[in-house]
Amino acid sequence: YFYFAVPIDMVNPAKAVLDELYPYAGLLTVRKEKSYPTYVGVARDAKRLAGEKLTTMYLARMAR
């Protein structure tokens, strides 16, 4: 799995770029208020490249 993390207000422009350049990549959103683990969300799931499906908690730790 491959993910990019962007601020929540950049989701739409980031999705457009990912669709064109990185169609396999997922997209994580990050909020300014860091109330762990809810400040990280999944805007788009990544396509499986190798390994197991990642949990939301693991994605939040990855984006820290």
N, C-alpha and C positions, 0 to 999 in steps of 0.2 A: 504494500500500500504506500502511496505517496500523497502527502497533504501539504497544502499551503494554508497559512493562517493570516487573516486580514482583520482589520477593525470592522465592526458591524456595518458602518456606513459605506464601506467599499465593496460590499458583496456583489452588487450587480455589475460594476465594471470588472471585477475579478472573475466572475463567471464567464463573461464574454471573452476575456483573455484565455482562460483555461479551456473553453470550448475550442478555440482556434489553435492554441499552441500545446496544451497539455490535456488532451481529452481523457486520459487515464487518471488524472490527479483529482483528489478530493479537496474540499474547501472547508476550513474551520473558521468560525467567527469568534472574535474576542471582544468582549465589552470592557469599558473603562473601569467599572466597578468590579473588583476582584473578589467576589463572594464564591470561593472555591466550592464545588467544581462547576457551578452554574454560569460562570462568566465565559465559558467556552461552549460553543454550539457547533453542530454539523450542518452546514448549508448544502453540501453536496458530498455524497459518498464516493470514495475512491474505488476504482476497479482493482480487483485482486491481481497483484503481480506475483506474489509468493507469500506463503505463510498463512496464518489464521486470521479470521475477522477480528478487528480491534474493538474493544469495548469503549463506551463513551468516557469512562473514568480514565482509561489508558490514554485516550486522545487528549483529555484535559491535562494530564501530566506531561504529555509530549509538547503541548503548546505553552507551558509555563516558561 
